[in-house]
Amino acid sequence: ASDSVVLQAWLWKKSRFLKQWRRRWVVLTWSYLATFKDQNGKRATDIFLPSVISNVGSSGLERQSRVFCIMVDSREIFFVCEDEREKRTWMRAICNTLHVAVP
């Protein structure tokens, strides 16, 4: 099924306007990447479709080993993982699942 879960975990996401780090339940399916305020979230705080994600990588201003970002409409969206291994897992999963390029 296109909405079956590929990967899910608590990550930190930088907010769009206030640029604050917020803990989010992040869910990757074969159709989208979504963030929620809690694990049983019925309403996503963000939904990113493959068509709007141009790439995923460690690039950008946040050069910490646990940080990755996705490019959405020429805007960088940052996520922080528990460790570098989890970061690589998320980046690989997003690229493979949503067919997104790595710069």
C-alpha positions as CSV (number, residue, x, y, z in Angstrom):
1,A,0.0,0.0,0.0
2,S,1.2,3.5,-0.8
3,D,0.7,4.7,2.7
4,S,2.3,1.8,4.6
5,V,4.9,3.0,7.0
6,V,8.6,2.6,6.0
7,L,10.2,4.4,8.9
8,Q,9.0,6.3,11.9
9,A,10.7,7.9,14.9
10,W,10.9,10.9,17.2
11,L,13.2,13.5,15.5
12,W,13.7,17.2,16.2
13,K,12.5,19.6,13.4
14,K,13.4,23.2,13.0
15,S,10.2,25.3,12.8
16,R,9.5,27.3,9.7
17,F,9.0,30.8,11.0
18,L,10.4,31.0,14.6
19,K,13.3,28.7,13.7
20,Q,12.9,26.8,17.0
21,W,13.6,23.1,17.4
22,R,10.5,21.1,18.1
23,R,10.2,17.4,18.8
24,R,8.1,15.7,16.1
25,W,6.9,12.1,15.4
26,V,8.2,11.7,11.8
27,V,6.6,9.1,9.5
28,L,7.9,8.1,6.1
29,T,5.6,6.2,3.8
30,W,5.8,5.3,0.1
31,S,3.7,8.4,-0.6
32,Y,4.9,11.1,1.7
33,L,7.0,12.3,4.7
34,A,4.9,13.7,7.5
35,T,5.4,15.2,11.0
36,F,3.1,15.0,13.9
37,K,3.0,16.5,17.5
38,D,2.5,13.0,19.0
39,Q,2.7,9.3,18.0
40,N,-1.1,8.9,17.6
41,G,-1.4,12.1,15.7
42,K,-4.3,12.1,13.3
43,R,-3.5,15.6,11.9
44,A,0.0,16.1,10.5
45,T,1.9,19.3,11.3
46,D,3.6,19.0,7.9
47,I,3.2,16.7,4.9
48,F,5.9,16.6,2.2
49,L,5.0,14.9,-1.1
50,P,7.8,13.5,-3.3
51,S,7.0,16.1,-6.0
52,V,8.0,19.0,-3.7
53,I,11.2,17.4,-2.2
54,S,14.1,18.3,-4.6
55,N,16.9,16.6,-2.5
56,V,18.0,15.3,0.9
57,G,21.4,15.8,2.4
58,S,23.7,17.0,5.2
59,S,24.1,20.3,3.5
60,G,23.2,23.8,4.7
61,L,24.0,25.9,7.7
62,E,23.4,23.2,10.2
63,R,26.6,21.2,9.9
64,Q,26.2,18.9,12.9
65,S,26.8,15.1,12.3
66,R,23.2,14.3,13.4
67,V,21.4,16.8,11.2
68,F,20.0,16.3,7.7
69,C,17.8,18.5,5.6
70,I,15.3,18.1,2.8
71,M,14.9,20.8,0.1
72,V,11.2,21.8,-0.3
73,D,10.5,24.6,-2.8
74,S,14.1,25.9,-2.4
75,R,13.7,26.0,1.4
76,E,15.8,23.8,3.7
77,I,13.9,21.8,6.4
78,F,16.2,20.5,9.1
79,F,15.8,17.4,11.2
80,V,18.0,16.2,14.1
81,C,18.4,12.5,14.8
82,E,19.7,10.6,17.8
83,D,23.0,9.8,16.1
84,E,24.8,9.8,12.8
85,R,23.7,6.2,12.0
86,E,20.0,7.2,12.4
87,K,20.6,10.2,10.2
88,R,22.1,8.0,7.4
89,T,19.2,5.6,7.8
90,W,16.6,8.4,7.4
91,M,18.4,10.0,4.4
92,R,18.8,6.6,2.6
93,A,15.1,5.7,3.3
94,I,13.8,9.1,2.0
95,C,15.9,8.8,-1.1
96,N,14.9,5.2,-1.8
97,T,11.3,5.4,-0.9
98,L,10.4,8.8,-2.4
99,H,12.9,8.6,-5.2
100,V,14.6,11.8,-4.2
101,A,18.1,12.8,-5.3
102,V,21.1,13.2,-3.1
103,P,23.1,16.3,-4.1
